[in-house]
Amino acid sequence: TSSYASMRIYCCKHAVQCLVLVDNVIESRLLGLVERTKEHALFVFTHRRMAITGEDVTLYDIFPISNDFAVVEVFKCLSRDISIGADTRVRLNFQDGDLEVRLPFGSHSRLFLSEVNKAWSVKREGWNELKREGRHDLVRQSSHTASNKATMLAMPQFGLRDNLIRCELLKNEDIYTYLENFSFFIGTYNVNGQTPKESLRPWLGSTSTPPDMYCVGFQELDLSKEAFFFNDTPKETEWMKAVSEGLHPDAKYDLVKLVRLVGIMLLFYVRNEHAKHISEMEAETVGTGIMGRMGNKGAVAIRFRFHNSDICVVNSHLAAHIEEYERRNQDYKDICSRLLFHQHDPSLVPLTIMKHNVVLWLGDLNYRLSDLDVDDVKDLIAKKDFETLHSYDQLKRQIDEKAVFVGFVEGEIDFLPTYKYDTGSDQWDTSEKCRVPAWCDRILWRGKNVRQLHYQSHMDLKTSDHKPVSSLLEMGIKLVNEESYKNTFEEIVRSLDKMENECIPSVTLSRREFHFIDVKFMQHQAETLTLHNDGQVPCQFEFIQKLDERTYCKPWLTANPAEGFIAQGGNVDIDLEVFVNRSTATELNAGHQQIEDILVLHLDRGKDYFLSVLGNYLPSCFGSSIQTLCQLRDPIQEIPLETIRELTLSGDETRTLIIDKPLDIPKEIWQMVDHLYRNAPKQGELFQQPGLRSEFVEIRDCLDTGMPDSLPGSNHSVAEALLIFLDALPEPVVPFSLYQQCLECCSNTSQCKKVVSLLPQCHKNVFNYIAAFLRELLKHSTHNSLDVNILATIFAALLLRSPTKQDLAEKRKTQEFFQHFLVQDLS
């Protein structure tokens, strides 16, 4: 013990908050599993109420895991709240006594106990008599009573039982739950980069009684370049303080979660008395800006369980401009597909937005009024004919066409459009652009037992060119009847006891061979496998690794879901998805890898099934090297695969034999840059506004096949295609071998020029060509609003990619390096 206590640095492998019996008093502690040179111990810490840093915890006691250590009892006490489930009580024996702890129900506790078990097994390797049916049993003494069956759920090896019980509890939820109404205040405000200048009470405190919860979303919190590129802004604190001071004065609230992506921020407050019923809180963000990464547009979201209801809240800022409704539709679909919440139990598949009882969606959705000029709109507003005006609303039309927000509900709009006003007034936009008024700021919901009590804008607030919007929703939340839950739980466990070990699980597969034809770069393909449980018992399945392989499938392939369970007589659809991105394209382009794999589908306590995946990949300039492309005068799909393979395998000397005179730069780069040079020097938001995915597909096919002769699509789509091309290069324009030199000389112009002179000739040509093009764009900055900082930030990240993960300091140095080539002609 003394050797552990004297350690200055140790590795805390796993930790969990628990309740410990200390001098007959139950107190909260942090329990950590600590490893030191293959020795393990349990560290017990006291902690402050909200432990965040090491200063918030104090070492209380140490219990070495030695030969005398044992877990002598594991049993569960049924909790009143199913969101907590059944707490796990554990009694641990040590050389000098024992320790009783209570762990919260869930995967985190099961994982902790599993790791403790592993550490103990290292010490007690010879205890094979504790194996039962081929598995280590963590429990020395355990009576098989109905109430004690829940103890098995603490152990990872009983994952199937856990899933079965969860499923049965879900199916029988109506037996042990009842609805109780709670009020949710939903607010959205695009603040146009402003700081708080007035109280938010007229908006947030507008309800007659204090709401139970607040979900408050902001957009355009900070429009500075610093916030855009580094996601860092002091305005987060300023607006958070303004919100806290603006909440309803007749109740006290806790800030449960804050999540922000650049200027999109979501704050979640609950009344003090409800905080203890919030669990499983997660937050995620998705950027839908240029290359699908930049966070100037996108969404932030939270999900949580309140009592027994799962709720997801999304705050989004979609693409701007009246004509870009298709881009807004694409942003919405991207957010729905890419925003995934990882569950506490790693064996469970991530949750999508729609996998919740209720979804609340708010934000500046940016849908405008179509087919009306500004005077017609203002005339209808003056008449307060909102019903007629709403019929021209793009969001309404897209919902009616089932293009977006299928299954969502929006309340009746009987308030003025919330955009665009002269800042500091209630006057419509009087600028030169004279924007058509529109309901950009919206609140929708999806789910049962939701009733809207009000939906309104708040004209009193004049800080921004938008007006804030609020919706008060009354939501029926599922609460648990303790006695009914206990009876249901025990009945499920009893029925599982009868069924266990009676039958071997079995499934029927709809097919065992899958063919993916003409797979292309960044173009998704999917085939569906249906599993039918034709056995006598529920079964658990998962795709498992093959011998000597690290994952269950090739990196271009995924199975969704990759694991799960099927009730008796039930079906599960599994999507086998192929998607080639920058990390997998290079090997496929060169023919070093093929669209070919074998998947092993394993049934728990059952047999394995083998699935064959075959297909062909169409080579692309995206993901091919600069050297290879400079050797190709024809489009890459007209080149024999054997020639491409020879180019990628050969050295520089051999490459010169493929064609007499290599191209100075890849023709694909020339096509994209030349297109932008001729058509887009004055294009606003170039390299900042994303293009359409459908247009990228056309541009890719044009570059890869040579048809048509000129590039299709908008300037924004061509610009994004250029960025994707540079990002997909297997070796960046500045090779990895020179990356460190670039960092070291970033502040010295002549030294930077010297490093560029060391680049391979074709890389140097590309570097100088792109830099010259960007300098040309800067000559038109009054029209395109580009400046050196914006271009250096975007292009440095692509031309000077780090061979390892890049930190903020390195990122700034690469930008400083590239800026030298934008402010003067160094060729």
RAGIKA-V118690 format. One record per backbone hydrogen bond with DSSP energy under -1.0 kcal/mol. NH is the residue of the N-H (numbers start at 1). CO is the residue of the C=O. E is the energy in kcal/mol with one decimal. If there is no record, write none. Layout:
nh->NH co->CO e->E
nh->NH co->CO e->E
This chain:
nh->5 co->1 e->-2.5
nh->6 co->2 e->-1.8
nh->7 co->4 e->-1.5
nh->11 co->35 e->-1.3
nh->13 co->11 e->-1.1
nh->13 co->33 e->-1.8
nh->14 co->33 e->-1.1
nh->16 co->31 e->-2.1
nh->18 co->29 e->-3.0
nh->19 co->102 e->-2.1
nh->20 co->27 e->-3.2
nh->21 co->100 e->-1.5
nh->22 co->25 e->-3.3
nh->25 co->22 e->-1.4
nh->27 co->20 e->-2.8
nh->29 co->18 e->-2.9
nh->30 co->45 e->-2.4
nh->31 co->16 e->-2.9
nh->32 co->43 e->-2.8
nh->33 co->14 e->-3.3
nh->34 co->41 e->-2.9
nh->35 co->11 e->-2.5
nh->36 co->39 e->-2.8
nh->39 co->36 e->-2.2
nh->41 co->34 e->-1.8
nh->42 co->63 e->-2.9
nh->43 co->32 e->-3.0
nh->44 co->61 e->-2.9
nh->45 co->30 e->-2.8
nh->46 co->58 e->-2.7
nh->48 co->56 e->-2.1
nh->56 co->53 e->-1.8
nh->57 co->54 e->-1.2
nh->58 co->46 e->-2.5
nh->60 co->44 e->-3.5
nh->61 co->44 e->-1.7
nh->63 co->42 e->-2.7
nh->65 co->40 e->-2.3
nh->66 co->64 e->-1.2
nh->69 co->66 e->-1.5
nh->70 co->93 e->-1.8
nh->72 co->91 e->-1.8
nh->73 co->91 e->-1.3
nh->75 co->89 e->-2.3
nh->77 co->87 e->-1.9
nh->79 co->85 e->-1.0
nh->84 co->81 e->-1.7
nh->85 co->81 e->-2.1
nh->87 co->77 e->-1.2
nh->88 co->103 e->-2.6
nh->89 co->75 e->-3.4
nh->90 co->101 e->-3.0
nh->91 co->73 e->-2.2
nh->92 co->99 e->-3.2
nh->93 co->70 e->-3.5
nh->94 co->97 e->-3.6
nh->97 co->94 e->-1.1
nh->99 co->92 e->-2.3
nh->101 co->90 e->-2.7
nh->102 co->19 e->-2.5
nh->103 co->88 e->-3.9
nh->110 co->106 e->-1.9
nh->111 co->107 e->-3.0
nh->112 co->108 e->-2.2
nh->113 co->109 e->-2.7
nh->114 co->110 e->-2.3
nh->115 co->111 e->-2.3
nh->116 co->112 e->-2.3
nh->117 co->113 e->-2.5
nh->118 co->114 e->-2.1
nh->119 co->115 e->-2.4
nh->120 co->116 e->-2.5
nh->121 co->117 e->-2.6
nh->122 co->118 e->-1.8
nh->123 co->119 e->-1.1
nh->124 co->120 e->-2.5
nh->127 co->124 e->-1.8
nh->128 co->126 e->-2.2
nh->130 co->127 e->-1.3
nh->131 co->128 e->-1.9
nh->132 co->135 e->-3.1
nh->135 co->132 e->-1.3
nh->137 co->130 e->-1.2
nh->141 co->72 e->-1.0
nh->145 co->143 e->-1.4
nh->151 co->148 e->-1.9
nh->152 co->149 e->-1.6
nh->153 co->150 e->-1.3
nh->154 co->151 e->-1.6
nh->155 co->152 e->-1.7
nh->158 co->155 e->-1.9
nh->159 co->156 e->-1.3
nh->162 co->158 e->-2.3
nh->163 co->159 e->-2.6
nh->164 co->160 e->-2.7
nh->165 co->161 e->-3.0
nh->166 co->162 e->-2.6
nh->167 co->163 e->-2.8
nh->168 co->164 e->-2.8
nh->169 co->165 e->-2.8
nh->170 co->166 e->-2.4
nh->171 co->167 e->-2.5
nh->172 co->168 e->-1.8
nh->173 co->170 e->-1.3
nh->175 co->172 e->-1.8
nh->177 co->173 e->-1.1
nh->178 co->479 e->-2.1
nh->180 co->477 e->-2.0
nh->182 co->475 e->-2.1
nh->184 co->473 e->-3.0
nh->185 co->213 e->-3.1
nh->186 co->471 e->-3.0
nh->187 co->215 e->-2.6
nh->188 co->469 e->-2.2
nh->189 co->217 e->-1.6
nh->191 co->219 e->-2.0
nh->193 co->220 e->-3.2
nh->194 co->191 e->-2.1
nh->203 co->200 e->-1.2
nh->204 co->200 e->-3.0
nh->205 co->201 e->-2.3
nh->212 co->183 e->-1.2
nh->213 co->183 e->-1.5
nh->214 co->269 e->-2.7
nh->215 co->185 e->-2.8
nh->216 co->267 e->-2.6
nh->217 co->187 e->-3.1
nh->218 co->265 e->-2.9
nh->219 co->189 e->-1.7
nh->221 co->263 e->-1.7
nh->228 co->224 e->-1.9
nh->229 co->225 e->-2.7
nh->230 co->226 e->-2.1
nh->231 co->227 e->-1.6
nh->238 co->234 e->-1.3
nh->239 co->235 e->-2.6
nh->240 co->236 e->-2.1
nh->241 co->237 e->-2.3
nh->242 co->238 e->-1.9
nh->243 co->239 e->-2.3
nh->244 co->240 e->-2.6
nh->245 co->241 e->-2.0
nh->251 co->248 e->-1.0
nh->254 co->270 e->-3.2
nh->256 co->268 e->-2.6
nh->257 co->268 e->-1.4
nh->259 co->266 e->-2.0
nh->261 co->264 e->-2.7
nh->264 co->261 e->-2.6
nh->265 co->218 e->-1.8
nh->266 co->259 e->-2.6
nh->267 co->216 e->-2.7
nh->268 co->257 e->-2.4
nh->269 co->214 e->-2.3
nh->270 co->254 e->-2.1
nh->271 co->212 e->-2.2
nh->272 co->252 e->-2.2
nh->274 co->271 e->-2.2
nh->277 co->274 e->-2.0
nh->278 co->275 e->-1.7
nh->279 co->305 e->-2.3
nh->282 co->303 e->-2.4
nh->284 co->301 e->-2.3
nh->286 co->299 e->-2.6
nh->288 co->297 e->-2.6
nh->289 co->294 e->-2.1
nh->292 co->289 e->-2.4
nh->293 co->290 e->-1.6
nh->294 co->290 e->-1.5
nh->298 co->317 e->-2.1
nh->299 co->286 e->-2.7
nh->300 co->315 e->-2.4
nh->301 co->284 e->-2.5
nh->302 co->313 e->-2.2
nh->303 co->282 e->-2.3
nh->304 co->311 e->-2.3
nh->305 co->279 e->-3.1
nh->306 co->309 e->-2.7
nh->307 co->277 e->-2.0
nh->308 co->478 e->-2.2
nh->309 co->306 e->-2.2
nh->311 co->304 e->-2.9
nh->312 co->358 e->-2.3
nh->313 co->302 e->-2.8
nh->314 co->360 e->-3.0
nh->315 co->300 e->-3.0
nh->316 co->362 e->-2.2
nh->317 co->298 e->-2.7
nh->318 co->364 e->-1.8
nh->324 co->321 e->-1.6
nh->328 co->324 e->-1.9
nh->329 co->325 e->-2.3
nh->330 co->326 e->-2.3
nh->331 co->327 e->-2.4
nh->332 co->328 e->-2.5
nh->333 co->329 e->-2.2
nh->334 co->330 e->-2.6
nh->335 co->331 e->-2.5
nh->336 co->332 e->-2.2
nh->337 co->333 e->-2.1
nh->338 co->334 e->-2.8
nh->339 co->335 e->-2.0
nh->341 co->351 e->-2.8
nh->348 co->345 e->-2.0
nh->351 co->341 e->-3.0
nh->355 co->352 e->-1.1
nh->356 co->354 e->-1.1
nh->357 co->310 e->-1.0
nh->358 co->310 e->-1.7
nh->359 co->446 e->-2.6
nh->360 co->312 e->-2.9
nh->361 co->444 e->-2.7
nh->362 co->314 e->-2.9
nh->363 co->442 e->-1.4
nh->365 co->363 e->-1.3
nh->365 co->440 e->-1.8
nh->366 co->440 e->-1.1
nh->370 co->392 e->-2.5
nh->377 co->373 e->-2.1
nh->378 co->374 e->-2.2
nh->379 co->375 e->-2.1
nh->380 co->376 e->-2.1
nh->381 co->377 e->-2.2
nh->382 co->378 e->-2.3
nh->383 co->379 e->-1.5
nh->384 co->381 e->-1.3
nh->385 co->380 e->-2.5
nh->386 co->384 e->-1.6
nh->389 co->385 e->-2.0
nh->390 co->386 e->-2.6
nh->392 co->389 e->-1.5
nh->393 co->390 e->-1.6
nh->394 co->368 e->-3.1
nh->397 co->393 e->-2.2
nh->398 co->394 e->-2.7
nh->399 co->395 e->-2.5
nh->400 co->396 e->-2.6
nh->401 co->397 e->-1.7
nh->402 co->399 e->-1.6
nh->403 co->398 e->-2.8
nh->408 co->405 e->-1.7
nh->409 co->445 e->-3.2
nh->419 co->438 e->-1.3
nh->421 co->465 e->-2.2
nh->422 co->427 e->-2.9
nh->424 co->462 e->-2.1
nh->425 co->422 e->-1.7
nh->429 co->420 e->-2.0
nh->438 co->419 e->-3.6
nh->440 co->438 e->-1.4
nh->442 co->363 e->-2.3
nh->444 co->361 e->-3.1
nh->445 co->409 e->-2.2
nh->446 co->359 e->-2.0
nh->451 co->474 e->-2.5
nh->453 co->472 e->-3.6
nh->454 co->472 e->-1.1
nh->456 co->470 e->-2.4
nh->458 co->468 e->-1.8
nh->461 co->458 e->-1.1
nh->467 co->418 e->-1.5
nh->469 co->188 e->-2.5
nh->470 co->456 e->-2.9
nh->471 co->186 e->-2.5
nh->472 co->454 e->-1.9
nh->473 co->184 e->-2.9
nh->474 co->451 e->-3.5
nh->475 co->182 e->-3.1
nh->476 co->449 e->-3.3
nh->477 co->180 e->-2.8
nh->479 co->178 e->-3.3
nh->481 co->176 e->-3.3
nh->485 co->481 e->-2.7
nh->486 co->482 e->-2.3
nh->487 co->483 e->-2.2
nh->488 co->484 e->-2.4
nh->489 co->485 e->-2.9
nh->490 co->486 e->-2.4
nh->491 co->487 e->-2.0
nh->492 co->488 e->-2.2
nh->493 co->489 e->-2.1
nh->494 co->490 e->-2.2
nh->495 co->491 e->-2.1
nh->496 co->492 e->-2.1
nh->497 co->493 e->-1.9
nh->498 co->494 e->-1.4
nh->499 co->495 e->-1.3
nh->500 co->496 e->-2.3
nh->502 co->499 e->-1.8
nh->508 co->532 e->-2.6
nh->510 co->530 e->-1.9
nh->514 co->612 e->-2.5
nh->516 co->614 e->-2.6
nh->519 co->616 e->-2.9
nh->522 co->580 e->-2.9
nh->523 co->520 e->-1.5
nh->525 co->578 e->-2.0
nh->527 co->576 e->-2.2
nh->529 co->574 e->-3.1
nh->531 co->572 e->-2.9
nh->532 co->508 e->-2.4
nh->533 co->570 e->-2.7
nh->534 co->532 e->-1.1
nh->535 co->506 e->-1.1
nh->539 co->566 e->-2.1
nh->541 co->564 e->-3.1
nh->542 co->602 e->-1.9
nh->543 co->562 e->-2.2
nh->544 co->600 e->-2.3
nh->549 co->546 e->-1.9
nh->557 co->554 e->-1.9
nh->558 co->577 e->-2.1
nh->560 co->575 e->-2.3
nh->564 co->541 e->-2.2
nh->566 co->539 e->-2.8
nh->569 co->533 e->-1.3
nh->570 co->567 e->-2.7
nh->572 co->531 e->-2.0
nh->574 co->529 e->-3.5
nh->575 co->560 e->-2.6
nh->576 co->527 e->-3.3
nh->577 co->558 e->-2.9
nh->578 co->525 e->-2.9
nh->579 co->556 e->-2.3
nh->584 co->581 e->-1.1
nh->585 co->581 e->-2.1
nh->588 co->584 e->-1.3
nh->589 co->585 e->-3.2
nh->590 co->586 e->-1.9
nh->592 co->587 e->-1.7
nh->593 co->587 e->-1.6
nh->596 co->594 e->-1.9
nh->597 co->613 e->-2.4
nh->599 co->611 e->-2.5
nh->601 co->609 e->-3.2
nh->602 co->542 e->-3.2
nh->603 co->607 e->-1.5
nh->604 co->540 e->-2.9
nh->606 co->603 e->-2.5
nh->609 co->601 e->-2.8
nh->611 co->599 e->-2.8
nh->612 co->512 e->-2.9
nh->613 co->597 e->-2.9
nh->614 co->514 e->-2.9
nh->615 co->595 e->-1.2
nh->616 co->516 e->-1.7
nh->618 co->519 e->-2.8
nh->624 co->621 e->-1.6
nh->629 co->625 e->-2.2
nh->630 co->626 e->-2.1
nh->631 co->628 e->-1.2
nh->632 co->629 e->-1.3
nh->637 co->704 e->-2.0
nh->638 co->635 e->-2.1
nh->639 co->636 e->-1.3
nh->644 co->640 e->-1.7
nh->645 co->641 e->-2.6
nh->646 co->642 e->-2.1
nh->647 co->643 e->-2.2
nh->648 co->644 e->-2.1
nh->649 co->645 e->-1.6
nh->650 co->646 e->-1.5
nh->655 co->651 e->-2.0
nh->656 co->652 e->-1.2
nh->657 co->654 e->-1.9
nh->658 co->655 e->-1.8
nh->663 co->630 e->-2.9
nh->670 co->666 e->-1.9
nh->671 co->667 e->-2.6
nh->672 co->668 e->-2.1
nh->673 co->669 e->-2.8
nh->674 co->670 e->-2.9
nh->675 co->671 e->-2.0
nh->676 co->672 e->-2.1
nh->677 co->673 e->-2.9
nh->678 co->674 e->-2.2
nh->679 co->675 e->-2.1
nh->680 co->676 e->-2.7
nh->683 co->680 e->-1.5
nh->686 co->683 e->-1.1
nh->688 co->685 e->-2.0
nh->689 co->685 e->-2.3
nh->696 co->692 e->-1.8
nh->697 co->693 e->-2.0
nh->698 co->694 e->-1.3
nh->699 co->695 e->-2.3
nh->700 co->696 e->-3.0
nh->701 co->697 e->-2.3
nh->702 co->698 e->-2.1
nh->703 co->699 e->-2.4
nh->704 co->700 e->-2.3
nh->705 co->701 e->-2.0
nh->706 co->702 e->-2.3
nh->718 co->714 e->-2.0
nh->719 co->715 e->-2.6
nh->720 co->716 e->-2.3
nh->721 co->717 e->-2.1
nh->722 co->718 e->-2.0
nh->723 co->719 e->-1.8
nh->724 co->720 e->-2.6
nh->725 co->721 e->-2.4
nh->726 co->722 e->-2.3
nh->727 co->723 e->-2.3
nh->728 co->724 e->-1.7
nh->734 co->799 e->-2.3
nh->738 co->735 e->-1.9
nh->739 co->736 e->-1.3
nh->742 co->738 e->-1.8
nh->743 co->739 e->-1.7
nh->744 co->740 e->-2.2
nh->745 co->741 e->-1.7
nh->748 co->745 e->-2.1
nh->752 co->748 e->-2.2
nh->753 co->749 e->-2.4
nh->754 co->750 e->-1.9
nh->755 co->751 e->-2.0
nh->756 co->752 e->-2.0
nh->757 co->753 e->-1.6
nh->758 co->755 e->-1.3
nh->759 co->756 e->-1.5
nh->764 co->760 e->-2.9
nh->765 co->761 e->-2.3
nh->766 co->762 e->-1.9
nh->767 co->763 e->-2.6
nh->768 co->764 e->-2.6
nh->769 co->765 e->-2.4
nh->770 co->766 e->-2.6
nh->771 co->767 e->-2.4
nh->772 co->768 e->-2.4
nh->773 co->769 e->-2.0
nh->774 co->770 e->-2.5
nh->775 co->771 e->-2.2
nh->776 co->772 e->-1.7
nh->777 co->773 e->-1.9
nh->778 co->774 e->-1.9
nh->780 co->777 e->-1.8
nh->781 co->778 e->-1.3
nh->783 co->780 e->-1.7
nh->784 co->780 e->-2.4
nh->785 co->781 e->-1.9
nh->791 co->787 e->-2.2
nh->792 co->788 e->-2.8
nh->793 co->789 e->-2.3
nh->794 co->790 e->-2.2
nh->795 co->791 e->-2.7
nh->796 co->792 e->-2.0
nh->798 co->795 e->-1.0
nh->799 co->795 e->-3.0
nh->800 co->796 e->-2.1
nh->811 co->807 e->-2.2
nh->812 co->808 e->-2.1
nh->813 co->809 e->-1.8
nh->814 co->810 e->-2.4
nh->815 co->811 e->-1.7
nh->816 co->812 e->-2.3
nh->817 co->813 e->-2.5
nh->818 co->814 e->-2.2
nh->819 co->815 e->-2.1
nh->821 co->818 e->-1.4
nh->822 co->819 e->-1.6
nh->823 co->819 e->-1.6
